[in-house]
Amino acid sequence: MNDFRAGFVSFVGRPNVGKSTLTNALVGEKVAITSDKPQTTRRAIRGISNREGGQLILVDTPGLHRPRTLLGERLNDLVESTLGDVDVIGFCIPADEKIGPGDAFINGELDKFRRAKLVAIVTKSELVSRDRLAEQLMAVSQLRQWAEIIPVSAVSGDQVEDLAKVLIKLLPQSPELYPQDMTTDESLEQRICELIREAALDGVREELPHSLAVTLDEILDGEDGSKKRIHANLWVERDSQKGIVIGKGGTRLKEVGSRARKEIEALLGEKVFLALHVKVSKDWQRDPKALTRLGF
């Protein structure tokens, strides 16, 4: 197959523009957690999408932003190092929001990455009328010269396959870079931690997303037909945040555990027992040692 193409694609954009949802839609399964909270993605997660004639390696990075903490600086460094190596950058702009200062900031940052071909992706197309979508496509076209501009809906699947074809066409000729049956290079432990963090982020106050980290203590195989046991820690920065995560009488932590357990069972294909503990590591986002300990 002389015309087979493979390479790395990264989606950038403001928080909550649908980057992770789009990654999952292209891969065909959940490899990146999603949330309506900013800075949900914290690592460069690779999703692998195998298509006829090509292999897309989708690097779902944290959103580019102006950092306020050491964690924020490290996340930005991760984004910049990742974007310097990819073949295509897809700039995601939602159809239902006007182009604003955050988009302009990211558009300016794209000038740093001369190696990559640039594609504009207008996400959440299902939320607007055809006329509004046409207006947004016109506004996006005026930002810069793009290799392609394409509207998609990761939720309905509209134009997702068209986007895959566009991205593959822009990749270099190359044999497969990952085995056909592989959908992510995330370890099982990393994926379990992310699913727990996703469940904990659901419905909490705005302050918490940045302050929440998850580590695994152990995964124990069940004996004599008993369930696999998973013990994990939810880390916050203050006692008040611990109270938010646990909830009155422990109700919220039970909800988090129940939701995370269902996602983990779907991932593993078996029933599990999940034990969650909430711990405080004071101002861990600003503490180099704590960041290293928590995997950043």
N, C-alpha and C positions, 0 to 999 in steps of 0.2 A: 504494500500500500504506500506508493510514493507520495501521495497527497495527504497522508494522515498528519494531523496537527495536534500538538499538545503544549500546554504552557500554563502560566499562572495569571489569574485575574483577581483583582481586588476591587471591592465596592467601597466607595467613600461617600460621605454626606453627613449632614447634621444628625444628631441623635433622633431616633424614632422616625426615620424616613423609609424603613422597610428593608434595610440591608440584610439582616439575618433571615428574615422571612423569605427574601428572594434567594438567598443562598440555599435554604432548605428546599425551596420549590425546584430549583435547578438540580439539586442532588437527588431529590425524590424521597428523602427522609430527613428527620430532624437531626442535624449535626451542630447547629448553633442555637442557643437559647434566645428567646424573644421576650421582650417586655416593653411596656410603654414608658419605662423610666430611662433617663439618659445614661450613657456609658454602661450599658448592660454587658457588652462584649469587652473582655479584658485581655484576651490573648489572640494571637493570630491563628485562628482555627481554620484548618484546611478541610474543605469538603471536596470530594472528587466526583465529578459528573462525567460519566462515560456516554458518549454519543456516537452515532455512526460517522466515521471519518475524523473523530477527534476526542480528546480528553481535556476537560476543563478542570484545573485545580483552583478552586475558589478559596481565596484567603480572606476570611471575615475578620477585619481588624476593628479595634476600638475606634470610635469616631474622632476625627481631627477636631481639636478644641483648644482654647487658650487655657493652659493648666493653672490650677490654684494650689496644688499640693505636690509632694514628691511623687506620689502615685500617678497624678496627672502628667507630670513630666516624663515618667517612665513609659506611660501609655503612649504619649506623643512620640517618644523616641522609637518605640516599637512600630508605630504606624509608619514613621519616616523610613526606617530601615527596611520594612516590608515593601513599601511602595517603590523604593529604589531598585528592587529586584524583579518586580512583576512585568509581564508582557503587555497587559491591558489594564487600565484603570477605568472602572465604571462609576461616574459621578451620579449618584442617586438624588433626585429632586422630586418631592411629592407633587402630584397633580393638583391637590386641594389647598396648597399654600403658596402665596406669592413669593417670589425670589427675594430673600432678605439679606441682611449683613452677614449672617453666618454662612450662607451660600457663597457670597462674594469673597469672604475670607478663604474658604476652601478652594474656590476657583483660582484665586491668586496663588495658593500653595501648590497647585498642580504644576505651575511653571518650573518647580524644582525637579520634576521627574521627567526628564527629557527622553528617557529610554522607552517609556510606555506609550502605547497608542491610547487615545482618550475617547471614551464613549459616554454620551449623556443618556441616562435612563430616567424617564419620567415614571415614577412609581405610583401605586394606588390609583390607577386610571379608572377603576370601578367606582370611585367616589365622586366623579364629576361628569358633567354633560360633555357631549362631543365638542361643542363650541368652546367651553372652558379648557378642555384638553388641547384644542388647537391653539388657543391663546398661550397656554403654558409652553407648548412645543416651540412656538415662535419666540417667546421670551428666552427660553433656554438656548435657542440657536444663536442669539445675539451675544451670549457670554464669550464665546470663542469659536474657533474652527474645530469641529468634532469629526472624528472618523465616521461616526454614526450617531443618530439620535433615535431612540426607540421608546415608545410608551409600553408599560407592562402592568399587569395586575398579578402579583404573586398569590393573592387570595383566590381569585377565580381561575387562574392559570392562563388568562388571556395574553397571548404573545410571548409567553415564557419560552416556548420552543423556538420562536423566531429570534429571540434574544440569544439563545444558545448557539444558533447557526451563525449569527453576526459575530459573536465572540470567538467561535472556533475559526472563522474565516480570517480573523486578525492575529491568530497565534502562529508561531513559527512551525515549519515542518519538523516533525519529531516523532519518534516512536512513543508508545505509552510510557509515562513516567511512574505510574503506580499500577498494581495488578487490577484487572477488570472487576474483581469482586470486592474491592476496597472502596468505602465511601468516606472515610476520614482517617487522618493520622493521629487523631486525639486518642490518648489511652483510655481504657475503660474507667479508671479511677478519675481522670479529668472529666469525663462525660457525666459520671455520677455526681461529682461535686457541682458541676454546672446545672444539672437538673434540680438539685436541692436549692441552689442559689436562685434559680428561676422561680421556684415555688415560693421562696421566702420573699422575693421582690414583689409578688403579686399583692396589690392592695395596700402597700405600706406608704407612709408619708414620704414626701420628696427628699428629705434629708438622708434617708437610709440607704439608697442604692450604692452610693460611693463608699459607705461605711461597712458594707457587708462582704465578708469573705467566707469560704467554706473549705475545710480540710477533712480528710478521712483519717480516722484512727486505725480502722481495720475492716477487712471483709473476710468473714469466716464462712466456709462452706458448711451447709447443714449436714448433720449426721443422722443416719437411720431415718431418712425421709423428712427431716425437719427443714425449715426454711433457711436459706442463706441469710446470715446476719451482717448488717452494715452499721457501723458506728461512725458518726460524723459530728463535726463541730461547726457551729455557726459563730463567726467572730464579728463583734461590733466594737465601737470605740468608746462607748460610755454606758454607764448603768441604765440611764434613761432609755437608751436604744435597746438594751436587753429586755426591758419591760415591754417595749413595742413588739418585739419579735415573739416573746412568750405569750403576751395577751393576758386578759383577765382570767385567772384560774387555769392558765395554760391552754386556753381554747385556741388561740392563734397558732401556737406551735404545733398543736395536734392537726390543724388544717394544713399547715405547711408539710408536715410529715405524711399526711394522707395523700396530698397531691403529688409530692415527690415520689412516694412509694409506687404509685400507679405508673408514673413515667419511667421509673427505674425498672419495674417489672416488664413494661413493654420493651425496653431496651434489652434486657437480659433474657426475656422469654421464660421467666420463672417467678414464683412468689418469693418475696423477701420480707425479712423483719428489719425495720429501719429505726434506729435509735438516734435522736438528735439532742445535742447539748449546746446551749448558748453560752459563750464565753466573752469576756471583755479584754481587749488588748488596747490600752489607752492610746488614742491618736495614732493608730498603726499606719495610717496613710502618710504620715510625715516621719516615720521612724524607719531608717534604712534596714536595721536588723529585723524588725517586725515584718517589713515588706518582703525581705528575703525568705523569712520563715514561712510566710503565707503564700509563697510561690511567685512573687513579682520581682 
